[in-house]
Structures are given as structure tokens and as C-alpha cells.
Amino acid sequence: MLSIKILGPGCANCRKLEQIAHEAVAALGIEAEISKVTDMQQIIAYDVLKTPGLVINEKLVSSGRIPTPQSVAEWIRAAG
């Protein structure tokens, strides 16, 4: 199963990114565990300087912006 992490303090952008991740997973029809990481020490451990961050299978694929649903779906496909 795919592991997807949303890195951020829980701001509006973080929630938007989480929503996009859920939509991408549903559109692809795959199973994934989507979790939120709000602890700043853990976020910094991923080398994220600006939130929100998106980690797929422990690989940082995006930070500091909200990617398009198409981009997220492509990253999920590539990781799967």
C-alpha cells in the first residue's frame, strides 16, 4: 500500500493538499494511507523549508506550493 504524507501545521493550504491527495487516490482507484505530519521536527527532517509538503513512499515530491491534482496523480502512479 502506498504511503502519502501531508507535511504542514494544518493550514488551509495543507488541508487543500490533503483533499487533492484523496481525490487523486480515488481517481486512480488505488489504496493509499494518507496521513498528516504536523510536528515541525518531523517536517524539517524531510528537508521541507516551506509547507505544505507532500511525501509519497518517504520521498518528498513537492513543498511550498499546492500542486495540481494531475501532478499528484502522476507522482502517485510513478511511486506505485
mmCIF file of the N, C-alpha and C atoms, coordinates in Angstrom:
data_MODEL
# 
_entry.id   MODEL 
# 
loop_
_atom_site.group_PDB 
_atom_site.id 
_atom_site.type_symbol 
_atom_site.label_atom_id 
_atom_site.label_alt_id 
_atom_site.label_comp_id 
_atom_site.label_asym_id 
_atom_site.label_entity_id 
_atom_site.label_seq_id 
_atom_site.pdbx_PDB_ins_code 
_atom_site.Cartn_x 
_atom_site.Cartn_y 
_atom_site.Cartn_z 
_atom_site.occupancy 
_atom_site.B_iso_or_equiv 
_atom_site.pdbx_formal_charge 
_atom_site.auth_seq_id 
_atom_site.auth_comp_id 
_atom_site.auth_asym_id 
_atom_site.auth_atom_id 
_atom_site.pdbx_PDB_model_num 
ATOM 1   N N  . MET A 1 1  ? 0.844  -1.193 0.000   1.00 0.00 ? 1  MET A N  1 
ATOM 2   C CA . MET A 1 1  ? 0.000  0.000  0.000   1.00 0.00 ? 1  MET A CA 1 
ATOM 3   C C  . MET A 1 1  ? 0.880  1.244  0.000   1.00 0.00 ? 1  MET A C  1 
ATOM 4   N N  . LEU A 1 2  ? 0.445  2.228  -0.745  1.00 0.00 ? 2  LEU A N  1 
ATOM 5   C CA . LEU A 1 2  ? 1.166  3.491  -0.851  1.00 0.00 ? 2  LEU A CA 1 
ATOM 6   C C  . LEU A 1 2  ? 1.058  4.286  0.445   1.00 0.00 ? 2  LEU A C  1 
ATOM 7   N N  . SER A 1 3  ? 2.121  4.977  0.789   1.00 0.00 ? 3  SER A N  1 
ATOM 8   C CA . SER A 1 3  ? 2.122  5.849  1.957   1.00 0.00 ? 3  SER A CA 1 
ATOM 9   C C  . SER A 1 3  ? 2.244  7.293  1.476   1.00 0.00 ? 3  SER A C  1 
ATOM 10  N N  . ILE A 1 4  ? 1.261  8.108  1.827   1.00 0.00 ? 4  ILE A N  1 
ATOM 11  C CA . ILE A 1 4  ? 1.258  9.519  1.433   1.00 0.00 ? 4  ILE A CA 1 
ATOM 12  C C  . ILE A 1 4  ? 1.188  10.354 2.697   1.00 0.00 ? 4  ILE A C  1 
ATOM 13  N N  . LYS A 1 5  ? 2.099  11.315 2.808   1.00 0.00 ? 5  LYS A N  1 
ATOM 14  C CA . LYS A 1 5  ? 2.113  12.189 3.981   1.00 0.00 ? 5  LYS A CA 1 
ATOM 15  C C  . LYS A 1 5  ? 1.971  13.630 3.543   1.00 0.00 ? 5  LYS A C  1 
ATOM 16  N N  . ILE A 1 6  ? 1.115  14.353 4.242   1.00 0.00 ? 6  ILE A N  1 
ATOM 17  C CA . ILE A 1 6  ? 0.941  15.786 4.048   1.00 0.00 ? 6  ILE A CA 1 
ATOM 18  C C  . ILE A 1 6  ? 1.693  16.456 5.192   1.00 0.00 ? 6  ILE A C  1 
ATOM 19  N N  . LEU A 1 7  ? 2.696  17.260 4.854   1.00 0.00 ? 7  LEU A N  1 
ATOM 20  C CA . LEU A 1 7  ? 3.511  17.923 5.868   1.00 0.00 ? 7  LEU A CA 1 
ATOM 21  C C  . LEU A 1 7  ? 3.068  19.366 6.028   1.00 0.00 ? 7  LEU A C  1 
ATOM 22  N N  . GLY A 1 8  ? 2.746  19.755 7.253   1.00 0.00 ? 8  GLY A N  1 
ATOM 23  C CA . GLY A 1 8  ? 2.366  21.143 7.494   1.00 0.00 ? 8  GLY A CA 1 
ATOM 24  C C  . GLY A 1 8  ? 1.634  21.280 8.822   1.00 0.00 ? 8  GLY A C  1 
ATOM 25  N N  . PRO A 1 9  ? 1.490  22.507 9.275   1.00 0.00 ? 9  PRO A N  1 
ATOM 26  C CA . PRO A 1 9  ? 0.891  22.768 10.590  1.00 0.00 ? 9  PRO A CA 1 
ATOM 27  C C  . PRO A 1 9  ? -0.626 22.621 10.619  1.00 0.00 ? 9  PRO A C  1 
ATOM 28  N N  . GLY A 1 10 ? -1.245 22.385 9.473   1.00 0.00 ? 10 GLY A N  1 
ATOM 29  C CA . GLY A 1 10 ? -2.702 22.271 9.438   1.00 0.00 ? 10 GLY A CA 1 
ATOM 30  C C  . GLY A 1 10 ? -3.368 23.503 8.864   1.00 0.00 ? 10 GLY A C  1 
ATOM 31  N N  . CYS A 1 11 ? -2.623 24.268 8.103   1.00 0.00 ? 11 CYS A N  1 
ATOM 32  C CA . CYS A 1 11 ? -3.151 25.497 7.495   1.00 0.00 ? 11 CYS A CA 1 
ATOM 33  C C  . CYS A 1 11 ? -4.110 25.165 6.347   1.00 0.00 ? 11 CYS A C  1 
ATOM 34  N N  . ALA A 1 12 ? -4.724 26.178 5.790   1.00 0.00 ? 12 ALA A N  1 
ATOM 35  C CA . ALA A 1 12 ? -5.673 25.979 4.693   1.00 0.00 ? 12 ALA A CA 1 
ATOM 36  C C  . ALA A 1 12 ? -5.009 25.287 3.507   1.00 0.00 ? 12 ALA A C  1 
ATOM 37  N N  . ASN A 1 13 ? -3.774 25.670 3.189   1.00 0.00 ? 13 ASN A N  1 
ATOM 38  C CA . ASN A 1 13 ? -3.068 25.046 2.068   1.00 0.00 ? 13 ASN A CA 1 
ATOM 39  C C  . ASN A 1 13 ? -2.803 23.568 2.336   1.00 0.00 ? 13 ASN A C  1 
ATOM 40  N N  . CYS A 1 14 ? -2.501 23.235 3.586   1.00 0.00 ? 14 CYS A N  1 
ATOM 41  C CA . CYS A 1 14 ? -2.265 21.834 3.959   1.00 0.00 ? 14 CYS A CA 1 
ATOM 42  C C  . CYS A 1 14 ? -3.543 21.024 3.781   1.00 0.00 ? 14 CYS A C  1 
ATOM 43  N N  . ARG A 1 15 ? -4.657 21.594 4.193   1.00 0.00 ? 15 ARG A N  1 
ATOM 44  C CA . ARG A 1 15 ? -5.942 20.899 4.048   1.00 0.00 ? 15 ARG A CA 1 
ATOM 45  C C  . ARG A 1 15 ? -6.302 20.731 2.576   1.00 0.00 ? 15 ARG A C  1 
ATOM 46  N N  . LYS A 1 16 ? -6.009 21.749 1.771   1.00 0.00 ? 16 LYS A N  1 
ATOM 47  C CA . LYS A 1 16 ? -6.278 21.682 0.333   1.00 0.00 ? 16 LYS A CA 1 
ATOM 48  C C  . LYS A 1 16 ? -5.440 20.576 -0.304  1.00 0.00 ? 16 LYS A C  1 
ATOM 49  N N  . LEU A 1 17 ? -4.166 20.504 0.069   1.00 0.00 ? 17 LEU A N  1 
ATOM 50  C CA . LEU A 1 17 ? -3.282 19.473 -0.475  1.00 0.00 ? 17 LEU A CA 1 
ATOM 51  C C  . LEU A 1 17 ? -3.776 18.078 -0.071  1.00 0.00 ? 17 LEU A C  1 
ATOM 52  N N  . GLU A 1 18 ? -4.244 17.956 1.164   1.00 0.00 ? 18 GLU A N  1 
ATOM 53  C CA . GLU A 1 18 ? -4.773 16.665 1.621   1.00 0.00 ? 18 GLU A CA 1 
ATOM 54  C C  . GLU A 1 18 ? -5.991 16.269 0.784   1.00 0.00 ? 18 GLU A C  1 
ATOM 55  N N  . GLN A 1 19 ? -6.858 17.236 0.515   1.00 0.00 ? 19 GLN A N  1 
ATOM 56  C CA . GLN A 1 19 ? -8.050 16.984 -0.299  1.00 0.00 ? 19 GLN A CA 1 
ATOM 57  C C  . GLN A 1 19 ? -7.640 16.524 -1.704  1.00 0.00 ? 19 GLN A C  1 
ATOM 58  N N  . ILE A 1 20 ? -6.654 17.184 -2.297  1.00 0.00 ? 20 ILE A N  1 
ATOM 59  C CA . ILE A 1 20 ? -6.167 16.824 -3.631  1.00 0.00 ? 20 ILE A CA 1 
ATOM 60  C C  . ILE A 1 20 ? -5.602 15.402 -3.621  1.00 0.00 ? 20 ILE A C  1 
ATOM 61  N N  . ALA A 1 21 ? -4.862 15.062 -2.571  1.00 0.00 ? 21 ALA A N  1 
ATOM 62  C CA . ALA A 1 21 ? -4.283 13.716 -2.467  1.00 0.00 ? 21 ALA A CA 1 
ATOM 63  C C  . ALA A 1 21 ? -5.384 12.664 -2.407  1.00 0.00 ? 21 ALA A C  1 
ATOM 64  N N  . HIS A 1 22 ? -6.429 12.928 -1.598  1.00 0.00 ? 22 HIS A N  1 
ATOM 65  C CA . HIS A 1 22 ? -7.553 11.992 -1.503  1.00 0.00 ? 22 HIS A CA 1 
ATOM 66  C C  . HIS A 1 22 ? -8.240 11.832 -2.868  1.00 0.00 ? 22 HIS A C  1 
ATOM 67  N N  . GLU A 1 23 ? -8.425 12.954 -3.586  1.00 0.00 ? 23 GLU A N  1 
ATOM 68  C CA . GLU A 1 23 ? -9.078 12.909 -4.894  1.00 0.00 ? 23 GLU A CA 1 
ATOM 69  C C  . GLU A 1 23 ? -8.239 12.128 -5.896  1.00 0.00 ? 23 GLU A C  1 
ATOM 70  N N  . ALA A 1 24 ? -6.918 12.332 -5.865  1.00 0.00 ? 24 ALA A N  1 
ATOM 71  C CA . ALA A 1 24 ? -6.025 11.639 -6.804  1.00 0.00 ? 24 ALA A CA 1 
ATOM 72  C C  . ALA A 1 24 ? -6.051 10.135 -6.556  1.00 0.00 ? 24 ALA A C  1 
ATOM 73  N N  . VAL A 1 25 ? -6.014 9.738  -5.294  1.00 0.00 ? 25 VAL A N  1 
ATOM 74  C CA . VAL A 1 25 ? -6.057 8.316  -4.941  1.00 0.00 ? 25 VAL A CA 1 
ATOM 75  C C  . VAL A 1 25 ? -7.380 7.703  -5.406  1.00 0.00 ? 25 VAL A C  1 
ATOM 76  N N  . ALA A 1 26 ? -8.475 8.416  -5.162  1.00 0.00 ? 26 ALA A N  1 
ATOM 77  C CA . ALA A 1 26 ? -9.798 7.918  -5.565  1.00 0.00 ? 26 ALA A CA 1 
ATOM 78  C C  . ALA A 1 26 ? -9.900 7.808  -7.082  1.00 0.00 ? 26 ALA A C  1 
ATOM 79  N N  . ALA A 1 27 ? -9.367 8.795  -7.791  1.00 0.00 ? 27 ALA A N  1 
ATOM 80  C CA . ALA A 1 27 ? -9.426 8.800  -9.253  1.00 0.00 ? 27 ALA A CA 1 
ATOM 81  C C  . ALA A 1 27 ? -8.622 7.644  -9.840  1.00 0.00 ? 27 ALA A C  1 
ATOM 82  N N  . LEU A 1 28 ? -7.510 7.305  -9.192  1.00 0.00 ? 28 LEU A N  1 
ATOM 83  C CA . LEU A 1 28 ? -6.675 6.212  -9.671  1.00 0.00 ? 28 LEU A CA 1 
ATOM 84  C C  . LEU A 1 28 ? -7.192 4.848  -9.220  1.00 0.00 ? 28 LEU A C  1 
ATOM 85  N N  . GLY A 1 29 ? -8.097 4.865  -8.257  1.00 0.00 ? 29 GLY A N  1 
ATOM 86  C CA . GLY A 1 29 ? -8.665 3.622  -7.771  1.00 0.00 ? 29 GLY A CA 1 
ATOM 87  C C  . GLY A 1 29 ? -7.662 2.730  -7.048  1.00 0.00 ? 29 GLY A C  1 
ATOM 88  N N  . ILE A 1 30 ? -6.749 3.349  -6.317  1.00 0.00 ? 30 ILE A N  1 
ATOM 89  C CA . ILE A 1 30 ? -5.745 2.572  -5.585  1.00 0.00 ? 30 ILE A CA 1 
ATOM 90  C C  . ILE A 1 30 ? -5.906 2.770  -4.085  1.00 0.00 ? 30 ILE A C  1 
ATOM 91  N N  . GLU A 1 31 ? -5.256 1.903  -3.320  1.00 0.00 ? 31 GLU A N  1 
ATOM 92  C CA . GLU A 1 31 ? -5.282 2.049  -1.878  1.00 0.00 ? 31 GLU A CA 1 
ATOM 93  C C  . GLU A 1 31 ? -4.048 2.812  -1.430  1.00 0.00 ? 31 GLU A C  1 
ATOM 94  N N  . ALA A 1 32 ? -4.249 3.742  -0.542  1.00 0.00 ? 32 ALA A N  1 
ATOM 95  C CA . ALA A 1 32 ? -3.127 4.504  -0.001  1.00 0.00 ? 32 ALA A CA 1 
ATOM 96  C C  . ALA A 1 32 ? -3.464 4.940  1.412   1.00 0.00 ? 32 ALA A C  1 
ATOM 97  N N  . GLU A 1 33 ? -2.451 5.002  2.221   1.00 0.00 ? 33 GLU A N  1 
ATOM 98  C CA . GLU A 1 33 ? -2.616 5.514  3.572   1.00 0.00 ? 33 GLU A CA 1 
ATOM 99  C C  . GLU A 1 33 ? -2.182 6.977  3.548   1.00 0.00 ? 33 GLU A C  1 
ATOM 100 N N  . ILE A 1 34 ? -3.122 7.876  3.788   1.00 0.00 ? 34 ILE A N  1 
ATOM 101 C CA . ILE A 1 34 ? -2.823 9.309  3.772   1.00 0.00 ? 34 ILE A CA 1 
ATOM 102 C C  . ILE A 1 34 ? -2.798 9.803  5.210   1.00 0.00 ? 34 ILE A C  1 
ATOM 103 N N  . SER A 1 35 ? -1.669 10.355 5.604   1.00 0.00 ? 35 SER A N  1 
ATOM 104 C CA . SER A 1 35 ? -1.550 10.844 6.976   1.00 0.00 ? 35 SER A CA 1 
ATOM 105 C C  . SER A 1 35 ? -1.019 12.269 6.975   1.00 0.00 ? 35 SER A C  1 
ATOM 106 N N  . LYS A 1 36 ? -1.300 12.962 8.089   1.00 0.00 ? 36 LYS A N  1 
ATOM 107 C CA . LYS A 1 36 ? -0.818 14.331 8.252   1.00 0.00 ? 36 LYS A CA 1 
ATOM 108 C C  . LYS A 1 36 ? 0.343  14.332 9.236   1.00 0.00 ? 36 LYS A C  1 
ATOM 109 N N  . VAL A 1 37 ? 1.371  15.102 8.900   1.00 0.00 ? 37 VAL A N  1 
ATOM 110 C CA . VAL A 1 37 ? 2.510  15.275 9.804   1.00 0.00 ? 37 VAL A CA 1 
ATOM 111 C C  . VAL A 1 37 ? 2.531  16.748 10.188  1.00 0.00 ? 37 VAL A C  1 
ATOM 112 N N  . THR A 1 38 ? 2.256  17.037 11.469  1.00 0.00 ? 38 THR A N  1 
ATOM 113 C CA . THR A 1 38 ? 2.190  18.427 11.911  1.00 0.00 ? 38 THR A CA 1 
ATOM 114 C C  . THR A 1 38 ? 3.363  18.812 12.814  1.00 0.00 ? 38 THR A C  1 
ATOM 115 N N  . ASP A 1 39 ? 4.144  17.822 13.226  1.00 0.00 ? 39 ASP A N  1 
ATOM 116 C CA . ASP A 1 39 ? 5.284  18.083 14.108  1.00 0.00 ? 39 ASP A CA 1 
ATOM 117 C C  . ASP A 1 39 ? 6.419  18.723 13.306  1.00 0.00 ? 39 ASP A C  1 
ATOM 118 N N  . MET A 1 40 ? 6.826  19.938 13.703  1.00 0.00 ? 40 MET A N  1 
ATOM 119 C CA . MET A 1 40 ? 7.830  20.681 12.933  1.00 0.00 ? 40 MET A CA 1 
ATOM 120 C C  . MET A 1 40 ? 9.157  19.938 12.838  1.00 0.00 ? 40 MET A C  1 
ATOM 121 N N  . GLN A 1 41 ? 9.552  19.211 13.878  1.00 0.00 ? 41 GLN A N  1 
ATOM 122 C CA . GLN A 1 41 ? 10.814 18.461 13.817  1.00 0.00 ? 41 GLN A CA 1 
ATOM 123 C C  . GLN A 1 41 ? 10.749 17.380 12.735  1.00 0.00 ? 41 GLN A C  1 
ATOM 124 N N  . GLN A 1 42 ? 9.613  16.714 12.635  1.00 0.00 ? 42 GLN A N  1 
ATOM 125 C CA . GLN A 1 42 ? 9.449  15.688 11.599  1.00 0.00 ? 42 GLN A CA 1 
ATOM 126 C C  . GLN A 1 42 ? 9.416  16.324 10.209  1.00 0.00 ? 42 GLN A C  1 
ATOM 127 N N  . ILE A 1 43 ? 8.756  17.463 10.095  1.00 0.00 ? 43 ILE A N  1 
ATOM 128 C CA . ILE A 1 43 ? 8.669  18.158 8.807   1.00 0.00 ? 43 ILE A CA 1 
ATOM 129 C C  . ILE A 1 43 ? 10.070 18.577 8.355   1.00 0.00 ? 43 ILE A C  1 
ATOM 130 N N  . ILE A 1 44 ? 10.845 19.149 9.271   1.00 0.00 ? 44 ILE A N  1 
ATOM 131 C CA . ILE A 1 44 ? 12.214 19.584 8.949   1.00 0.00 ? 44 ILE A CA 1 
ATOM 132 C C  . ILE A 1 44 ? 13.077 18.386 8.551   1.00 0.00 ? 44 ILE A C  1 
ATOM 133 N N  . ALA A 1 45 ? 12.816 17.222 9.146   1.00 0.00 ? 45 ALA A N  1 
ATOM 134 C CA . ALA A 1 45 ? 13.580 16.014 8.815   1.00 0.00 ? 45 ALA A CA 1 
ATOM 135 C C  . ALA A 1 45 ? 13.436 15.633 7.342   1.00 0.00 ? 45 ALA A C  1 
ATOM 136 N N  . TYR A 1 46 ? 12.345 16.057 6.707   1.00 0.00 ? 46 TYR A N  1 
ATOM 137 C CA . TYR A 1 46 ? 12.142 15.804 5.275   1.00 0.00 ? 46 TYR A CA 1 
ATOM 138 C C  . TYR A 1 46 ? 12.751 16.914 4.408   1.00 0.00 ? 46 TYR A C  1 
ATOM 139 N N  . ASP A 1 47 ? 13.485 17.835 5.021   1.00 0.00 ? 47 ASP A N  1 
ATOM 140 C CA . ASP A 1 47 ? 14.090 18.976 4.309   1.00 0.00 ? 47 ASP A CA 1 
ATOM 141 C C  . ASP A 1 47 ? 13.049 19.908 3.700   1.00 0.00 ? 47 ASP A C  1 
ATOM 142 N N  . VAL A 1 48 ? 11.912 20.030 4.370   1.00 0.00 ? 48 VAL A N  1 
ATOM 143 C CA . VAL A 1 48 ? 10.876 20.948 3.911   1.00 0.00 ? 48 VAL A CA 1 
ATOM 144 C C  . VAL A 1 48 ? 11.101 22.291 4.600   1.00 0.00 ? 48 VAL A C  1 
ATOM 145 N N  . LEU A 1 49 ? 11.347 23.315 3.793   1.00 0.00 ? 49 LEU A N  1 
ATOM 146 C CA . LEU A 1 49 ? 11.555 24.651 4.338   1.00 0.00 ? 49 LEU A CA 1 
ATOM 147 C C  . LEU A 1 49 ? 10.260 25.452 4.332   1.00 0.00 ? 49 LEU A C  1 
ATOM 148 N N  . LYS A 1 50 ? 9.363  25.102 3.422   1.00 0.00 ? 50 LYS A N  1 
ATOM 149 C CA . LYS A 1 50 ? 8.105  25.815 3.293   1.00 0.00 ? 50 LYS A CA 1 
ATOM 150 C C  . LYS A 1 50 ? 6.988  24.803 3.090   1.00 0.00 ? 50 LYS A C  1 
ATOM 151 N N  . THR A 1 51 ? 5.935  24.918 3.909   1.00 0.00 ? 51 THR A N  1 
ATOM 152 C CA . THR A 1 51 ? 4.815  23.984 3.790   1.00 0.00 ? 51 THR A CA 1 
ATOM 153 C C  . THR A 1 51 ? 3.781  24.537 2.809   1.00 0.00 ? 51 THR A C  1 
ATOM 154 N N  . PRO A 1 52 ? 2.887  23.733 2.274   1.00 0.00 ? 52 PRO A N  1 
ATOM 155 C CA . PRO A 1 52 ? 2.737  22.320 2.586   1.00 0.00 ? 52 PRO A CA 1 
ATOM 156 C C  . PRO A 1 52 ? 3.738  21.453 1.824   1.00 0.00 ? 52 PRO A C  1 
ATOM 157 N N  . GLY A 1 53 ? 4.019  20.299 2.392   1.00 0.00 ? 53 GLY A N  1 
ATOM 158 C CA . GLY A 1 53 ? 4.896  19.337 1.741   1.00 0.00 ? 53 GLY A CA 1 
ATOM 159 C C  . GLY A 1 53 ? 4.127  18.064 1.454   1.00 0.00 ? 53 GLY A C  1 
ATOM 160 N N  . LEU A 1 54 ? 4.543  17.377 0.389   1.00 0.00 ? 54 LEU A N  1 
ATOM 161 C CA . LEU A 1 54 ? 3.895  16.123 0.017   1.00 0.00 ? 54 LEU A CA 1 
ATOM 162 C C  . LEU A 1 54 ? 4.967  15.049 -0.107  1.00 0.00 ? 54 LEU A C  1 
ATOM 163 N N  . VAL A 1 55 ? 4.800  13.983 0.666   1.00 0.00 ? 55 VAL A N  1 
ATOM 164 C CA . VAL A 1 55 ? 5.739  12.865 0.659   1.00 0.00 ? 55 VAL A CA 1 
ATOM 165 C C  . VAL A 1 55 ? 4.985  11.617 0.218   1.00 0.00 ? 55 VAL A C  1 
ATOM 166 N N  . ILE A 1 56 ? 5.529  10.928 -0.795  1.00 0.00 ? 56 ILE A N  1 
ATOM 167 C CA . ILE A 1 56 ? 4.937  9.681  -1.272  1.00 0.00 ? 56 ILE A CA 1 
ATOM 168 C C  . ILE A 1 56 ? 5.975  8.581  -1.098  1.00 0.00 ? 56 ILE A C  1 
ATOM 169 N N  . ASN A 1 57 ? 5.619  7.561  -0.342  1.00 0.00 ? 57 ASN A N  1 
ATOM 170 C CA . ASN A 1 57 ? 6.550  6.460  -0.036  1.00 0.00 ? 57 ASN A CA 1 
ATOM 171 C C  . ASN A 1 57 ? 7.899  6.983  0.454   1.00 0.00 ? 57 ASN A C  1 
ATOM 172 N N  . GLU A 1 58 ? 7.842  7.916  1.393   1.00 0.00 ? 58 GLU A N  1 
ATOM 173 C CA . GLU A 1 58 ? 9.023  8.505  2.048   1.00 0.00 ? 58 GLU A CA 1 
ATOM 174 C C  . GLU A 1 58 ? 9.894  9.360  1.124   1.00 0.00 ? 58 GLU A C  1 
ATOM 175 N N  . LYS A 1 59 ? 9.374  9.723  -0.060  1.00 0.00 ? 59 LYS A N  1 
ATOM 176 C CA . LYS A 1 59 ? 10.117 10.594 -0.979  1.00 0.00 ? 59 LYS A CA 1 
ATOM 177 C C  . LYS A 1 59 ? 9.378  11.926 -1.094  1.00 0.00 ? 59 LYS A C  1 
ATOM 178 N N  . LEU A 1 60 ? 10.082 13.024 -0.789  1.00 0.00 ? 60 LEU A N  1 
ATOM 179 C CA . LEU A 1 60 ? 9.487  14.358 -0.914  1.00 0.00 ? 60 LEU A CA 1 
ATOM 180 C C  . LEU A 1 60 ? 9.313  14.689 -2.390  1.00 0.00 ? 60 LEU A C  1 
ATOM 181 N N  . VAL A 1 61 ? 8.073  14.950 -2.804  1.00 0.00 ? 61 VAL A N  1 
ATOM 182 C CA . VAL A 1 61 ? 7.809  15.255 -4.210  1.00 0.00 ? 61 VAL A CA 1 
ATOM 183 C C  . VAL A 1 61 ? 7.387  16.704 -4.427  1.00 0.00 ? 61 VAL A C  1 
ATOM 184 N N  . SER A 1 62 ? 6.981  17.382 -3.351  1.00 0.00 ? 62 SER A N  1 
ATOM 185 C CA . SER A 1 62 ? 6.539  18.767 -3.501  1.00 0.00 ? 62 SER A CA 1 
ATOM 186 C C  . SER A 1 62 ? 6.616  19.485 -2.162  1.00 0.00 ? 62 SER A C  1 
ATOM 187 N N  . SER A 1 63 ? 7.003  20.768 -2.200  1.00 0.00 ? 63 SER A N  1 
ATOM 188 C CA . SER A 1 63 ? 6.950  21.577 -0.978  1.00 0.00 ? 63 SER A CA 1 
ATOM 189 C C  . SER A 1 63 ? 6.772  23.036 -1.331  1.00 0.00 ? 63 SER A C  1 
ATOM 190 N N  . GLY A 1 64 ? 6.100  23.757 -0.441  1.00 0.00 ? 64 GLY A N  1 
ATOM 191 C CA . GLY A 1 64 ? 5.932  25.197 -0.607  1.00 0.00 ? 64 GLY A CA 1 
ATOM 192 C C  . GLY A 1 64 ? 4.888  25.619 -1.615  1.00 0.00 ? 64 GLY A C  1 
ATOM 193 N N  . ARG A 1 65 ? 4.111  24.654 -2.123  1.00 0.00 ? 65 ARG A N  1 
ATOM 194 C CA . ARG A 1 65 ? 3.077  25.017 -3.099  1.00 0.00 ? 65 ARG A CA 1 
ATOM 195 C C  . ARG A 1 65 ? 1.994  23.955 -3.087  1.00 0.00 ? 65 ARG A C  1 
ATOM 196 N N  . ILE A 1 66 ? 0.890  24.259 -3.753  1.00 0.00 ? 66 ILE A N  1 
ATOM 197 C CA . ILE A 1 66 ? -0.180 23.283 -3.912  1.00 0.00 ? 66 ILE A CA 1 
ATOM 198 C C  . ILE A 1 66 ? -0.105 22.786 -5.356  1.00 0.00 ? 66 ILE A C  1 
ATOM 199 N N  . PRO A 1 67 ? 0.338  21.544 -5.544  1.00 0.00 ? 67 PRO A N  1 
ATOM 200 C CA . PRO A 1 67 ? 0.430  21.016 -6.915  1.00 0.00 ? 67 PRO A CA 1 
ATOM 201 C C  . PRO A 1 67 ? -0.954 20.731 -7.485  1.00 0.00 ? 67 PRO A C  1 
ATOM 202 N N  . THR A 1 68 ? -1.015 20.590 -8.798  1.00 0.00 ? 68 THR A N  1 
ATOM 203 C CA . THR A 1 68 ? -2.296 20.281 -9.442  1.00 0.00 ? 68 THR A CA 1 
ATOM 204 C C  . THR A 1 68 ? -2.671 18.832 -9.143  1.00 0.00 ? 68 THR A C  1 
ATOM 205 N N  . PRO A 1 69 ? -3.964 18.525 -9.169  1.00 0.00 ? 69 PRO A N  1 
ATOM 206 C CA . PRO A 1 69 ? -4.378 17.134 -8.973  1.00 0.00 ? 69 PRO A CA 1 
ATOM 207 C C  . PRO A 1 69 ? -3.720 16.189 -9.992  1.00 0.00 ? 69 PRO A C  1 
ATOM 208 N N  . GLN A 1 70 ? -3.508 16.685 -11.224 1.00 0.00 ? 70 GLN A N  1 
ATOM 209 C CA . GLN A 1 70 ? -2.865 15.861 -12.249 1.00 0.00 ? 70 GLN A CA 1 
ATOM 210 C C  . GLN A 1 70 ? -1.435 15.518 -11.845 1.00 0.00 ? 70 GLN A C  1 
ATOM 211 N N  . SER A 1 71 ? -0.704 16.490 -11.315 1.00 0.00 ? 71 SER A N  1 
ATOM 212 C CA . SER A 1 71 ? 0.667  16.245 -10.872 1.00 0.00 ? 71 SER A CA 1 
ATOM 213 C C  . SER A 1 71 ? 0.696  15.220 -9.750  1.00 0.00 ? 71 SER A C  1 
ATOM 214 N N  . VAL A 1 72 ? -0.189 15.382 -8.785  1.00 0.00 ? 72 VAL A N  1 
ATOM 215 C CA . VAL A 1 72 ? -0.242 14.455 -7.654  1.00 0.00 ? 72 VAL A CA 1 
ATOM 216 C C  . VAL A 1 72 ? -0.549 13.050 -8.154  1.00 0.00 ? 72 VAL A C  1 
ATOM 217 N N  . ALA A 1 73 ? -1.501 12.925 -9.084  1.00 0.00 ? 73 ALA A N  1 
ATOM 218 C CA . ALA A 1 73 ? -1.862 11.614 -9.638  1.00 0.00 ? 73 ALA A CA 1 
ATOM 219 C C  . ALA A 1 73 ? -0.657 10.994 -10.352 1.00 0.00 ? 73 ALA A C  1 
ATOM 220 N N  . GLU A 1 74 ? 0.104  11.808 -11.091 1.00 0.00 ? 74 GLU A N  1 
ATOM 221 C CA . GLU A 1 74 ? 1.295  11.300 -11.792 1.00 0.00 ? 74 GLU A CA 1 
ATOM 222 C C  . GLU A 1 74 ? 2.337  10.807 -10.791 1.00 0.00 ? 74 GLU A C  1 
ATOM 223 N N  . TRP A 1 75 ? 2.551  11.560 -9.713  1.00 0.00 ? 75 TRP A N  1 
ATOM 224 C CA . TRP A 1 75 ? 3.542  11.151 -8.699  1.00 0.00 ? 75 TRP A CA 1 
ATOM 225 C C  . TRP A 1 75 ? 3.114  9.855  -8.027  1.00 0.00 ? 75 TRP A C  1 
ATOM 226 N N  . ILE A 1 76 ? 1.819  9.723  -7.777  1.00 0.00 ? 76 ILE A N  1 
ATOM 227 C CA . ILE A 1 76 ? 1.302  8.505  -7.147  1.00 0.00 ? 76 ILE A CA 1 
ATOM 228 C C  . ILE A 1 76 ? 1.487  7.319  -8.094  1.00 0.00 ? 76 ILE A C  1 
ATOM 229 N N  . ARG A 1 77 ? 1.164  7.522  -9.384  1.00 0.00 ? 77 ARG A N  1 
ATOM 230 C CA . ARG A 1 77 ? 1.354  6.456  -10.372 1.00 0.00 ? 77 ARG A CA 1 
ATOM 231 C C  . ARG A 1 77 ? 2.816  6.040  -10.445 1.00 0.00 ? 77 ARG A C  1 
ATOM 232 N N  . ALA A 1 78 ? 3.719  7.026  -10.468 1.00 0.00 ? 78 ALA A N  1 
ATOM 233 C CA . ALA A 1 78 ? 5.155  6.745  -10.567 1.00 0.00 ? 78 ALA A CA 1 
ATOM 234 C C  . ALA A 1 78 ? 5.657  5.979  -9.333  1.00 0.00 ? 78 ALA A C  1 
ATOM 235 N N  . ALA A 1 79 ? 5.091  6.298  -8.169  1.00 0.00 ? 79 ALA A N  1 
ATOM 236 C CA . ALA A 1 79 ? 5.521  5.649  -6.921  1.00 0.00 ? 79 ALA A CA 1 
ATOM 237 C C  . ALA A 1 79 ? 4.949  4.241  -6.817  1.00 0.00 ? 79 ALA A C  1 
ATOM 238 N N  . GLY A 1 80 ? 3.792  4.020  -7.445  1.00 0.00 ? 80 GLY A N  1 
ATOM 239 C CA . GLY A 1 80 ? 3.134  2.734  -7.328  1.00 0.00 ? 80 GLY A CA 1 
ATOM 240 C C  . GLY A 1 80 ? 3.793  1.696  -8.188  1.00 0.00 ? 80 GLY A C  1 
# 
